[in-house]
Amino acid sequence: MSLTVYAPASMGNVGVGFDLLGAALAPVDGCLLGDRVAIESAPHGVSLSLAGHWADKLPAASEENIVYQCATFFLEQLGSRAGVAMTLEKNLPVGSGLGSSASSVVAALYALNEHFDRPYDSDALLRLMGEFEGKISGSVHYDNVAPCYLGGMQLMLDTPSAVCQGLPVFKDWYWVVAYPGISLSTAKMRALLPAQYDKSVAIDFGRYLSAFVHASYRQDAKLAIEVLKDVLAEPYRASEIPGYEQARAALDELGMATTGISGSGPTLFSVTDNLETANKAKAWLDANYVTSGSGFSHICQIDMLGTRRVDAAILD
């Protein structure tokens, strides 16, 4: 029996919460912005097929694909010799700042867990996702994995008792996201950051993030927007993303409340509580920031469902 899993795109950092805050995205037009993975039993071993708009950007050898690696990793953890046939529908570009690798990893491990009758509970599966994502990136970061899996906006705790905690979201906010059509290496973008920060910057980071969490619980949108600032990464990354600084200025002129970098870029996000303004921002970005045919933009709200089965969906 075959099953199919969808894992949504996500924004890491969300501007104010470097490595500590992440949010899942749901386009308001109802389309699914994220990867899908289908799985069924096979006689032996692991086989992988590829589909989707971005499939041709992935390694040709199955063994180099992270979904294939997820399957072998999962089977090793289970001590199982069962065979599985998997299909990855790659709907997110690699190096986009939308949690592309996290979407594939989360969809694959969720599908495997479902296929084998849920040997891992929710918390154990999340930790397994983080462990595997860490093997790819070199260190464990949950700010894409956790919201992609659980949905909502997640604050990373990384304590023995809890990986993360969901924050209340502003339900009337629209998040306009725009991917310009180029890929940026996360490792390269991390290398732009200084090894040490001035004490005043560290204080500002703590102040803005704690104020944003406070504002989320109080549902104080004005305060949340005022402190939704990135003092750790954006000052060093903005100039490395072609057209970002011009876009930020133009979006401010259009009336967007604030603009930031999704993950390590080049995707940007811009926030408003007015759908008409969001549509104007999307139109500007499509004309001036997005390369036709290779980039895209969406008006989103926060995806509260996270990763889920979509068995009725048909993979091309």
C-alpha positions as CSV (number, residue, x, y, z in Angstrom):
1,M,0.0,0.0,0.0
2,S,1.3,3.4,-1.0
3,L,1.1,6.6,1.1
4,T,2.2,10.2,0.3
5,V,3.4,12.8,2.6
6,Y,3.6,16.6,2.2
7,A,6.1,18.8,4.1
8,P,5.7,22.6,3.8
9,A,8.3,25.2,3.1
10,S,9.6,27.1,6.1
11,M,11.4,30.3,7.0
12,G,14.3,29.9,9.3
13,N,15.3,32.8,11.7
14,V,12.2,34.8,10.8
15,G,14.5,37.8,11.0
16,V,14.5,38.3,14.7
17,G,15.3,34.8,15.9
18,F,18.6,33.6,14.3
19,D,18.7,29.8,14.6
20,L,16.0,30.0,17.3
21,L,12.8,30.8,15.4
22,G,11.1,29.2,12.4
23,A,7.7,29.2,10.7
24,A,5.9,27.0,8.2
25,L,4.4,28.6,5.1
26,A,1.0,28.1,3.5
27,P,0.2,30.0,0.3
28,V,-3.3,31.7,0.6
29,D,-4.2,30.4,-2.9
30,G,-4.2,26.9,-1.5
31,C,-1.3,25.5,-3.5
32,L,1.2,23.2,-1.7
33,L,4.6,25.0,-1.3
34,G,6.8,22.1,-0.2
35,D,8.1,18.6,-1.1
36,R,6.1,15.4,-1.3
37,V,7.3,11.9,-0.8
38,A,5.5,8.7,-1.7
39,I,6.5,5.3,-0.3
40,E,5.5,1.7,-0.8
41,S,6.9,-1.7,0.0
42,A,9.5,-3.3,-2.3
43,P,11.1,-6.7,-2.4
44,H,14.4,-5.5,-1.1
45,G,16.7,-2.5,-0.7
46,V,15.9,1.1,-1.3
47,S,14.8,2.6,-4.7
48,L,14.1,6.2,-5.4
49,S,12.3,8.0,-8.3
50,L,12.3,11.7,-8.9
51,A,9.5,14.1,-10.0
52,G,8.6,17.8,-9.6
53,H,9.8,21.1,-11.0
54,W,13.2,21.0,-9.4
55,A,14.0,17.3,-9.8
56,D,16.6,18.1,-12.5
57,K,18.6,20.1,-10.0
58,L,19.2,17.0,-7.8
59,P,22.1,14.5,-8.0
60,A,21.5,11.9,-10.7
61,A,22.8,9.1,-8.4
62,S,20.2,7.9,-6.0
63,E,22.8,7.3,-3.3
64,E,23.6,11.0,-3.3
65,N,20.0,12.0,-2.7
66,I,19.0,12.9,0.9
67,V,15.7,11.0,0.6
68,Y,17.6,7.8,-0.3
69,Q,20.0,8.5,2.6
70,C,17.0,9.1,4.9
71,A,15.6,5.7,4.0
72,T,18.9,3.8,4.6
73,F,19.4,5.8,7.8
74,F,15.9,5.0,9.1
75,L,16.2,1.3,8.2
76,E,19.5,1.1,10.0
77,Q,18.0,2.8,13.1
78,L,15.2,0.2,13.0
79,G,17.6,-2.7,12.3
80,S,15.2,-3.6,9.4
81,R,16.0,-5.4,6.2
82,A,12.7,-4.4,4.6
83,G,12.6,-2.9,1.1
84,V,11.0,0.4,0.2
85,A,10.3,2.2,-3.1
86,M,10.1,6.0,-2.7
87,T,9.3,8.9,-5.0
88,L,10.4,12.5,-4.2
89,E,8.4,15.3,-5.8
90,K,10.9,18.1,-5.5
91,N,8.9,21.4,-5.4
92,L,11.4,23.6,-3.5
93,P,14.7,24.8,-5.1
94,V,17.9,23.9,-3.3
95,G,19.7,26.8,-1.6
96,S,16.6,29.0,-1.6
97,G,16.2,29.9,2.1
98,L,12.9,28.1,2.2
99,G,14.0,24.9,4.1
100,S,14.4,22.8,1.0
101,S,16.5,20.1,2.5
102,A,14.4,20.1,5.7
103,S,11.3,19.6,3.6
104,S,12.7,16.5,1.9
105,V,14.1,15.1,5.1
106,V,10.9,15.7,7.1
107,A,8.7,14.3,4.4
108,A,10.9,11.2,3.9
109,L,11.2,10.4,7.6
110,Y,7.5,11.1,8.3
111,A,6.6,8.8,5.4
112,L,8.9,6.0,6.6
113,N,7.6,6.3,10.1
114,E,4.0,6.0,8.8
115,H,4.9,3.1,6.5
116,F,6.4,1.1,9.4
117,D,3.5,1.7,11.7
118,R,5.0,4.6,13.7
119,P,7.9,3.1,15.7
120,Y,8.8,6.7,16.8
121,D,6.6,9.0,18.7
122,S,6.4,12.7,17.7
123,D,9.3,13.9,19.9
124,A,11.6,11.0,19.0
125,L,10.9,11.5,15.3
126,L,11.6,15.2,15.5
127,R,15.0,14.5,17.2
128,L,15.7,11.9,14.5
129,M,14.9,14.5,11.8
130,G,17.3,17.0,13.5
131,E,20.0,14.4,13.8
132,F,19.8,13.6,10.1
133,E,19.6,17.2,9.0
134,G,22.7,17.8,11.1
135,K,24.5,15.1,9.2
136,I,23.9,17.2,6.0
137,S,24.6,20.7,7.3
138,G,27.4,19.7,9.8
139,S,25.5,20.8,12.9
140,V,22.0,20.4,14.2
141,H,19.6,23.3,13.6
142,Y,15.9,22.8,14.2
143,D,14.6,26.1,12.9
144,N,13.5,24.7,9.6
145,V,12.9,21.0,10.6
146,A,10.7,21.8,13.6
147,P,8.1,24.2,11.9
148,C,8.2,22.0,8.8
149,Y,7.2,19.0,10.8
150,L,5.0,20.5,13.5
151,G,3.6,23.6,11.7
152,G,3.1,27.0,13.1
153,M,5.9,29.3,14.4
154,Q,8.3,27.4,16.6
155,L,10.8,28.7,19.2
156,M,13.8,26.4,19.6
157,L,14.4,25.3,23.2
158,D,16.7,22.3,22.7
159,T,16.4,21.2,26.3
160,P,16.3,17.5,27.5
161,S,12.5,17.7,27.8
162,A,11.6,19.7,24.7
163,V,13.1,20.6,21.3
164,C,10.8,23.5,20.7
165,Q,7.6,25.3,21.6
166,G,5.0,26.7,19.4
167,L,4.3,30.5,19.6
168,P,0.9,32.1,19.1
169,V,0.8,33.6,15.6
170,F,-0.8,36.7,14.2
171,K,-3.6,35.2,12.1
172,D,-4.2,38.4,10.1
173,W,-0.6,38.7,8.9
174,Y,0.3,38.0,5.3
175,W,3.8,36.9,4.6
176,V,4.9,37.7,1.0
177,V,7.8,35.4,0.1
178,A,9.8,35.8,-3.1
179,Y,12.5,33.5,-4.4
180,P,14.5,35.4,-7.1
181,G,15.7,32.3,-8.9
182,I,19.3,31.9,-7.7
183,S,20.7,29.5,-5.2
184,L,23.0,30.5,-2.3
185,S,25.0,28.1,-0.2
186,T,24.0,28.1,3.4
187,A,27.7,27.4,4.3
188,K,28.8,30.4,2.3
189,M,26.2,32.7,3.8
190,R,27.2,31.5,7.3
191,A,30.8,32.2,6.5
192,L,29.9,35.9,6.1
193,L,29.0,36.3,9.7
194,P,31.6,37.4,12.2
195,A,33.2,35.0,14.7
196,Q,32.4,37.4,17.5
197,Y,29.8,40.1,18.1
198,D,29.9,43.3,20.1
199,K,28.2,43.0,23.5
200,S,25.6,45.7,22.5
201,V,24.6,43.6,19.5
202,A,24.1,40.5,21.7
203,I,22.0,42.6,24.0
204,D,19.9,43.9,21.1
205,F,19.4,40.3,19.8
206,G,18.1,39.1,23.2
207,R,16.0,42.2,23.6
208,Y,14.3,41.9,20.2
209,L,13.7,38.2,20.4
210,S,12.3,38.2,23.9
211,A,10.1,41.2,23.0
212,F,8.8,39.4,19.9
213,V,7.9,36.3,22.0
214,H,6.2,38.6,24.6
215,A,4.3,40.4,21.8
216,S,3.2,37.1,20.3
217,Y,1.6,36.0,23.6
218,R,0.1,39.4,24.1
219,Q,-1.0,39.5,20.5
220,D,0.5,43.0,20.3
221,A,1.1,43.2,16.5
222,K,2.5,46.8,16.7
223,L,5.2,45.7,19.2
224,A,5.9,42.5,17.2
225,I,6.6,44.5,14.0
226,E,8.7,47.1,15.8
227,V,11.1,44.4,17.1
228,L,11.1,42.0,14.1
229,K,14.7,43.0,13.3
230,D,17.7,41.0,12.4
231,V,20.9,42.4,14.0
232,L,23.0,39.2,13.7
233,A,22.8,38.1,10.1
234,E,21.1,40.6,7.8
235,P,23.7,43.4,8.1
236,Y,26.3,41.0,6.7
237,R,24.2,39.1,4.2
238,A,21.9,41.8,2.6
239,S,24.5,43.1,0.1
240,E,25.3,39.5,-1.0
241,I,21.7,39.0,-2.2
242,P,21.3,40.7,-5.6
243,G,18.5,43.3,-5.5
244,Y,17.5,42.6,-1.9
245,E,18.3,46.1,-0.5
246,Q,16.4,47.8,-3.4
247,A,13.5,45.4,-2.8
248,R,13.4,46.2,0.9
249,A,13.2,49.9,0.2
250,A,10.5,49.5,-2.5
251,L,8.4,47.3,-0.2
252,D,8.6,49.9,2.5
253,E,7.4,52.5,0.1
254,L,4.4,50.2,-0.8
255,G,3.4,50.1,2.8
256,M,4.7,46.7,3.9
257,A,5.3,46.6,7.7
258,T,8.7,45.0,7.6
259,T,11.0,42.9,5.3
260,G,13.7,40.4,6.1
261,I,15.7,37.5,4.7
262,S,14.2,34.0,4.9
263,G,16.8,31.7,6.3
264,S,20.1,32.5,4.7
265,G,18.5,33.8,1.5
266,P,18.0,34.6,-1.3
267,T,14.3,34.4,-0.6
268,L,12.9,37.4,1.2
269,F,9.8,37.8,3.3
270,S,7.7,40.9,3.8
271,V,4.8,41.3,6.3
272,T,1.5,43.1,6.2
273,D,-2.0,42.8,7.6
274,N,-3.6,44.1,4.4
275,L,-4.2,41.7,1.6
276,E,-4.4,44.5,-1.0
277,T,-0.9,45.7,0.0
278,A,0.3,42.1,-0.1
279,N,-0.9,41.8,-3.7
280,K,0.9,45.1,-4.6
281,A,4.0,43.8,-3.0
282,K,3.8,40.5,-4.9
283,A,3.3,42.3,-8.2
284,W,6.3,44.5,-7.6
285,L,8.5,41.5,-6.6
286,D,7.4,39.5,-9.7
287,A,8.4,42.5,-11.9
288,N,11.6,43.5,-10.2
289,Y,13.0,40.8,-7.9
290,V,11.9,37.4,-9.4
291,T,13.5,36.1,-12.6
292,S,10.6,34.7,-14.8
293,G,10.8,31.0,-15.2
294,S,13.3,30.3,-12.4
295,G,11.9,32.2,-9.4
296,F,8.5,32.6,-7.8
297,S,6.6,34.5,-5.2
298,H,3.6,33.6,-2.9
299,I,1.4,35.4,-0.5
300,C,1.3,33.1,2.6
301,Q,0.0,32.8,6.1
302,I,1.5,30.5,8.7
303,D,0.9,26.8,8.0
304,M,-0.6,25.5,11.2
305,L,-0.8,21.9,10.0
306,G,2.8,21.0,9.3
307,T,3.7,17.8,7.7
308,R,0.8,15.5,6.8
309,R,-0.4,12.7,4.7
310,V,-1.9,13.6,1.3
311,D,-2.5,10.2,0.0
312,A,-5.0,11.4,-2.7
313,A,-2.3,13.4,-4.3
314,I,-0.8,12.0,-7.5
315,L,2.9,12.4,-8.1
316,D,3.8,13.1,-11.7
